[in-house]
Amino acid sequence: MDSRTRKGRVLYVEGYPRKEFKFIRRSVDEDPQINLVSMVRISHDGRLYRQGIQSPTELQDGYPRTREELFGYDAIIIGNIEADWFTPEQLQMTEEFVSIRGGGLLMLGGDGSFAEGGYAGTPVEDALPVRLASSRGGGTWGIGLVDRIFRMNLTPEGRTHSLMRISPDQGANTKLWSQLPELTGYNRVGDVKPGATVLGIDPSADLLEGSNVILVVQRYGEGRTMAFTSASTWRWQMFMDSDDDSHERFWQQMVRWLALTSTNRISVTLNKESYVENEPVVISSRVLDETFKPVNDASVWVQVTGPTGQPEPVELEWTFGDNGSYQAVYMPRLGGMHRVNVSVRSPQTIIAVDQSVFSVAESVAEFTNATLHKDVLKRLASSTSGDYLEPSQAGTLPDRIPPVKQTSSLAREEDLRDTPPLFIAVLLFLGLEWFLRRRKGLA
């Protein structure tokens, strides 16, 4: 499904209502593609403040305790809240939320996050793009809070990454980043994991003391993870002109990157985006249950709607040996744009949907390869009792054409009175007819 047609649900968990939470929430609330559900601990006796919930029962018992509930979100943001606030089962589910469900995970800096929050050695650390501590030279490297002002610089990868584009113009984007206010404080982390990409750093850090990583991202299992080791981007809002939207753009892009690429329980894919006339369309679908495990006994249908607007139902069959996968071959009848809507049906209700599009155009195969096909031409000439000539033999063509005897016809009109024999024959016929009628008394 196109991410522009989706609305991602994001769960944001915070240990207390700090400034960073307030300004991130305000920025993301303005994004029509994101539904931000937040849960803030307001006391250590378990009281929580919930925002963005869809029902009174959502998160009423705190952080989700079942895969079905947690996997209903598309992304998770963990703010300044320590690891032992979660149960071991919840920490394991959070890792599986990324690796199996295909969701996004972001951890923000704070004195209760990363190594300082006790996440080292937990399943959540497995999912993060950084290690939370590492030993170098017999000492512990990568632990501790940096408490000073710094300006985040983009790495070469960061300067070209879509996440860091707060202006579509490259030159203007570089200038905007150089003008953003400085940040204050961040968590030192351990080594960056293989395959992760560092987008932002503290260029003034002493690397002998620990990491200077501020923003790093990676793919993990089926999903995406991100570490932002600072918690002071609210300064980009407070210390810039009121009409500057850099802070909003940055956080909306960050959250979209996490949420709108997450795996759907049902998806539809096509083997191509465009087809020619009389070319079959292979429609594939993958179906997962509430815990994102493959389903092999679903009833999967697609409706293909062509240019006429009339939907045509097509049933997909389970692909034997490929769990959760279904497929059908569809032959379009008309050219133009076609929309494919897939639905999985329980005995009576639709439990999930997805869509895609494809186009059908006139065949251009005749024009895709204009080279000389000598063998084809020779076979065509032979089957039609003709001859194949090389370009150098073109001068012999008139001699090879057999002469044809010319025939013609001429129409001429003549009056009957100008042909005596015929005129006499007609008179005799009429006279004989009169004689016979008179003899029989018919005259």
LUMDODREN-633116 format. One line per field, with one value per residue (C-alpha): z, y, x; residue in one letter. Coordinates in steps of 0.001 Angstrom, whole numbers, m for minus. Layout:
BEGIN
up: Z_...
north: Y_...
east: X_...
res: A_...
This chain:
BEGIN
up: 0_m728_2518_1584_1979_5456_8916_11219_14908_17170_20878_22813_26355_28690_32298_33064_31094_30069_27443_24719_24997_24879_21708_19875_20615_19374_16121_15350_16251_13242_10876_9367_8561_12158_15163_18201_21305_24347_27815_30440_33953_36309_39561_40710_42099_38560_37566_33854_31644_28277_25143_21648_22762_20642_23511_27330_27686_25490_27634_30831_32312_31091_28459_26385_27867_24798_21288_19858_21689_21102_17473_16771_16678_13841_15860_19458_20949_24291_26127_29507_31309_32837_31634_34921_34534_31891_32600_30942_28755_27626_26737_24698_22956_22083_20324_18501_17608_15394_14259_13577_13310_11229_13367_14098_17390_18582_21869_23052_25333_29046_32433_32365_28866_27031_29425_32143_32086_32422_28863_28391_28019_27400_24193_23465_23178_20572_18431_18849_16208_18901_21647_25021_26373_25171_26719_25200_26703_29886_30722_30099_27071_26047_29343_30914_30239_28437_30047_27802_24814_21328_17729_15952_12648_9814_8630_4870_4977_6930_4371_1698_3807_3316_7084_7311_4469_6208_2911_m563_m1848_m924_m442_1623_3663_4570_5554_7741_9659_10307_11703_14046_17749_19703_21662_25262_26691_25354_26320_25352_23760_22688_19221_16229_14992_11547_8985_10987_9529_11617_10516_13239_15598_18186_16295_19425_21475_22811_21205_23770_26356_24346_21390_19750_18061_18289_15608_14090_12201_10941_9588_12145_11187_9443_10902_11550_14662_15589_18472_19196_22173_22983_24314_23606_20091_21771_21550_17742_18388_21293_19951_16309_14691_15278_11548_11243_10916_10970_14242_12968_9666_11377_13803_11320_8965_11811_12938_9387_8664_11654_11280_7640_6451_9024_7916_7340_8380_4780_1769_m1977_m4525_m8312_m10375_m12369_m12290_m15988_m18575_m22284_m23886_m23419_m20738_m17545_m14181_m11291_m8048_m4790_m1213_2215_5170_8873_11982_14998_16238_12735_12145_8614_7880_5326_5473_4798_2136_87_m2660_m4786_m6654_m9833_m10908_m14453_m16390_m16546_m12759_m12611_m10013_m10966_m8171_m8336_m5721_m4680_m3929_m1206_m2583_m1461_619_1209_4493_4399_650_m1886_m5638_m8714_m12386_m13857_m17547_m18006_m20744_m21202_m21329_m18717_m14955_m12760_m8971_m6993_m3575_m1572_1451_3815_4971_8118_7821_7771_8052_6413_8896_6842_3494_1237_m2282_m5264_m8837_m12291_m15819_m19152_m22356_m26032_m26958_m28194_m28898_m32625_m31872_m29085_m31411_m34899_m35969_m39076_m38383_m41493_m40503_m39810_m43163_m45047_m43383_m44188_m47847_m48153_m46646_m49103_m52229_m52341_m52347_m49781_m51194_m49623_m49880_m52476_m54670_m54735_m58371_m59517_m58124_m61442_m63241_m60553_m60980_m63601_m66439_m66156_m69317_m69296_m69866_m70093_m70782_m72658_m72187_m75294_m75555_m78813_m79647_m80320_m83577_m84863_m84793_m87492_m86629_m83034_m83995_m86397_m83721_m81282_m83947_m84767_m81081_m80579_m83767_m82769_m79343_m80960_m83392_m80649_m78440_m81346_m82301_m78764_m78539_m76049_m78194
north: 0_3504_5161_8267_6312_4996_6517_5146_4539_5392_4544_7038_6036_8648_8557_12084_15070_16687_19416_17034_15027_18181_19554_16214_15574_19032_18546_15077_16011_18343_15426_14053_10759_9923_9031_9535_7653_8703_7267_9347_8164_10942_9171_6178_4489_3608_6496_7277_10133_8913_10984_10072_6861_5523_3984_4336_853_1485_1312_1443_m1231_483_m785_m3608_m7085_m9124_m9342_m8640_m5322_m4202_m5308_m3090_m104_753_2315_2745_5686_5003_8187_8727_5649_2909_m688_m2205_m329_m2974_m6674_m9042_m10271_m6722_m6080_m9307_m8389_m4985_m6654_m8961_m5932_m4838_m8127_m10043_m7527_m5121_m2051_919_1633_4890_5418_8985_10232_10814_9751_6850_5527_3622_2234_4713_3295_m297_m1411_m3018_m6769_m6614_m7669_m3970_m3472_m6257_m4175_m819_296_792_m1291_297_m399_m1922_m2559_m958_m1220_m2818_77_710_2941_4419_4964_8243_11446_14385_17573_20453_22458_21261_21635_18437_18055_15888_13079_12607_9982_12363_15136_12919_10971_11780_11989_15050_16983_19862_21755_20188_22321_20842_24197_25601_22402_22684_26308_25491_22839_25252_27790_25486_26198_24082_21057_20295_16927_13362_9743_8175_4793_1943_872_1375_m2006_m3290_m2156_893_4404_7370_10557_13071_13500_15849_17018_18504_15284_13648_10221_8852_9252_7644_7818_11084_9528_11558_10022_6554_4302_720_m2076_m4794_m7956_m6906_m3387_m246_1155_4521_5960_9706_10111_13714_15045_18746_19291_21447_24178_24168_25329_27684_29556_29932_32386_31535_30943_28454_24873_22993_21235_20101_18869_16959_15072_14395_12825_10824_9383_8705_6845_4616_4112_4277_1529_m1024_m4374_m4721_m7807_m8091_m6814_m6974_m6823_m7032_m8479_m5212_m1709_m1474_m4018_m4213_m5571_m9313_m9561_m11443_m9666_m11758_m10630_m11788_m11287_m12102_m12675_m12557_m12967_m10639_m11840_m11474_m15204_m16519_m17694_m20485_m20998_m17488_m16534_m13928_m11914_m8973_m6587_m5245_m1986_m881_2333_1590_1704_m1771_m3975_m7552_m10124_m12501_m15185_m15804_m19314_m20280_m20859_m24372_m24466_m20698_m19907_m16960_m16374_m16286_m15678_m15308_m14461_m11808_m10950_m7300_m6645_m2906_m430_2281_2446_m417_m447_m3655_m3918_m7063_m8192_m11114_m12393_m14253_m16234_m13003_m9898_m8239_m8184_m6380_m4621_m3316_m1904_m1310_m18_m971_369_m1348_271_m650_m3034_m1378_m4624_m3777_m718_m2021_m3841_m2384_m4515_m6758_m10223_m12034_m15535_m14341_m12553_m15607_m17855_m15333_m15127_m18910_m19444_m16948_m18220_m15086_m14251_m12684_m10143_m8647_m4840_m5324_m7262_m4520_m3678_m7137_m6637_m5465_m8550_m10863_m9540_m11807_m10075_m10058_m10163_m7043_m7511_m4966_m4816_m2248_m1560_m433_452_m272_318_m2862_m1407_m1169_m4994_m6446_m10158_m9582_m7199_m9797_m12525_m10414_m9739_m13466_m14322_m11787_m12890_m16554_m15744_m13785_m16616_m19261_m17142_m16483_m20141_m21107_m18285_m16318_m13237
east: 0_1131_2220_218_m3030_m2160_m2389_287_m393_2544_2865_5006_6022_7582_8755_7572_6136_9418_9905_11040_7826_5697_7279_7507_3835_2882_4822_3470_m114_m86_660_m2587_m859_74_m2056_186_m939_1091_1402_3236_4024_2956_3729_5758_2657_1585_m645_m495_m1632_m2918_m3477_m4686_m6409_m9265_m11233_m11340_m9843_m6797_m3634_m5698_m3413_m252_2157_610_992_m37_1336_m2101_m2339_1249_1309_m1686_691_3075_5898_7067_8965_10668_11502_13117_11802_13941_13985_12769_9467_8710_8376_10880_8020_7224_10871_10938_7674_9146_12069_9648_7525_10421_11948_8705_5870_7989_7338_9591_11385_12986_14804_15364_18106_17720_19035_16565_17280_20041_22683_21706_18186_19367_18655_22066_21695_17934_16119_15563_19333_19372_17024_18809_21358_24039_25543_25033_28530_31774_35161_38223_41674_40371_38061_34409_33880_30584_28781_27737_25854_27428_26130_27150_25972_26923_25777_24749_26587_25372_27621_28201_25427_23219_23597_22026_19524_15841_15314_17521_15877_14097_14345_14011_16893_20281_21973_19117_19018_22703_22222_19208_21110_23968_21488_19589_20187_22627_21485_22347_23320_23248_23895_27185_26578_28817_29819_27553_26312_27268_24716_23643_23972_25088_23304_24250_27219_28718_31849_33428_33357_36520_36360_38805_36074_33296_30955_29901_26849_23653_21379_21754_19328_19240_17087_16395_14556_11363_11390_13453_15105_16563_18566_18506_20802_19866_16569_16804_15433_12779_15432_14953_11402_11950_14997_13972_11554_7916_7323_10208_8932_12247_11408_8009_9409_12203_9975_7220_9774_11322_7994_6798_10028_9343_5592_4553_6904_5767_4410_653_m1261_m2369_m467_m954_1853_2016_4825_4934_3480_2589_1515_746_m2405_m3005_m305_m1280_m1087_252_m1400_209_m911_523_m1800_m845_m2994_m3221_180_1666_1987_1223_m2331_m2855_m6638_m7923_m10449_m8598_m10286_m9287_m11510_m9927_m11533_m10695_m11393_m15130_m15401_m16953_m15160_m14351_m13825_m10846_m10135_m6528_m5327_m2855_646_1521_4690_4812_3074_711_1142_m1697_m1668_m3866_m3358_m5647_m6046_m7107_m9650_m9183_m6327_m5874_m5434_m6640_m7041_m6585_m8265_m7571_m9559_m9302_m12625_m13456_m16700_m18722_m16550_m13564_m10688_m8051_m7584_m4830_m4627_m2351_m2622_m1367_m1737_m2368_m1093_m1014_1748_4923_6737_6847_8951_11154_13581_13879_16855_16733_15259_16512_15348_11827_11629_12903_10305_7584_8662_8818_5364_3820_5657_7756_11463_13781_16245_19316_19581_22327_19852_17245_18157_16982_13492_11872_13180_11760_8213_6438_4523_748_m1488_m3608_m7348_m10113_m13843_m15936_m19640_m21650_m25352_m27381_m31036_m33019_m34333_m30766_m30409_m32776_m32398_m33305_m36116_m37608_m37338_m39342_m42057_m42339_m42670_m45447_m47232_m47096_m48477_m51403_m52162_m52348_m54582_m56987_m57174_m58147_m60680_m58719_m58190
res: M_D_S_R_T_R_K_G_R_V_L_Y_V_E_G_Y_P_R_K_E_F_K_F_I_R_R_S_V_D_E_D_P_Q_I_N_L_V_S_M_V_R_I_S_H_D_G_R_L_Y_R_Q_G_I_Q_S_P_T_E_L_Q_D_G_Y_P_R_T_R_E_E_L_F_G_Y_D_A_I_I_I_G_N_I_E_A_D_W_F_T_P_E_Q_L_Q_M_T_E_E_F_V_S_I_R_G_G_G_L_L_M_L_G_G_D_G_S_F_A_E_G_G_Y_A_G_T_P_V_E_D_A_L_P_V_R_L_A_S_S_R_G_G_G_T_W_G_I_G_L_V_D_R_I_F_R_M_N_L_T_P_E_G_R_T_H_S_L_M_R_I_S_P_D_Q_G_A_N_T_K_L_W_S_Q_L_P_E_L_T_G_Y_N_R_V_G_D_V_K_P_G_A_T_V_L_G_I_D_P_S_A_D_L_L_E_G_S_N_V_I_L_V_V_Q_R_Y_G_E_G_R_T_M_A_F_T_S_A_S_T_W_R_W_Q_M_F_M_D_S_D_D_D_S_H_E_R_F_W_Q_Q_M_V_R_W_L_A_L_T_S_T_N_R_I_S_V_T_L_N_K_E_S_Y_V_E_N_E_P_V_V_I_S_S_R_V_L_D_E_T_F_K_P_V_N_D_A_S_V_W_V_Q_V_T_G_P_T_G_Q_P_E_P_V_E_L_E_W_T_F_G_D_N_G_S_Y_Q_A_V_Y_M_P_R_L_G_G_M_H_R_V_N_V_S_V_R_S_P_Q_T_I_I_A_V_D_Q_S_V_F_S_V_A_E_S_V_A_E_F_T_N_A_T_L_H_K_D_V_L_K_R_L_A_S_S_T_S_G_D_Y_L_E_P_S_Q_A_G_T_L_P_D_R_I_P_P_V_K_Q_T_S_S_L_A_R_E_E_D_L_R_D_T_P_P_L_F_I_A_V_L_L_F_L_G_L_E_W_F_L_R_R_R_K_G_L_A
